[in-house]
Amino acid sequence: MTQITFGYGMIKVKPNSKLITIYKRIADFQFMPGAGEAIVPDDCEFVISKNTGVVRGIVRNSKILATIRASDMRFILHCEGARLLKERFSFPSLRVVVIDEVSKEIGEGGNVFAKHVLDIDRDLRPWDEVVVVNERDELLSVGKLVLSPLEALYFTRGVAVISRDGCWKYSKGEEEE
């Protein structure tokens, strides 16, 4: 593995094929089969903690695809990784679809309320990482599903998805900070 200094306490490395395969399998398990090919591409780099040696993130072309929570090794999606998953899987897989009227607010990072949910992947579970899109399947944000899919469709009050990051600015051509 080739090491490149990344930031305080982190280094960026070009992983070997065995390490890539391990993280592809974790992504396949967490999301669905085939997700690993999308968010852990063969040309990616891993961000590794200098202190622990644990993988903390996946980067490609200086864009963060996902970070990895150290406590349970689950992927936390970022906008670029969500875009790749959205392209990989057909509608409505891994998605929460919201009404067009709230696209701007959610695209800027606002939470998704249950009354705005039009459709949702029925295979999702509470606390899963989800891709939030509008009726035209445009990427709005990434976040964590709080309700079950049936609750998100049935309820008219409360938060359905806690948005982590609005992707509106990235889809409009601005660079990720």
Sequence and secondary structure as in RCSB ss.txt:
>XXXX:A:sequence
MTQITFGYGMIKVKPNSKLITIYKRIADFQFMPGAGEAIVPDDCEFVISKNTGVVRGIVRNSKILATIRASDMRF
ILHCEGARLLKERFSFPSLRVVVIDEVSKEIGEGGNVFAKHVLDIDRDLRPWDEVVVVNERDELLSVGKLVLSPL
EALYFTRGVAVISRDGCWKYSKGEEEE
>XXXX:A:secstr
 EEEEEETTEEEEE  HHHHHHHHHHHHHHT TTHHHHHS TT EEEEETTT  EEEEEETTEEEEEE TTT  E
EE HHHHHHHHHHS TTTTEEEE GGGHHHHHTT  EEGGGEEEE TT  TT EEEEE TT  EEEEEEE S HH
HHHH SSSEEEEEEEE HHHHTT    
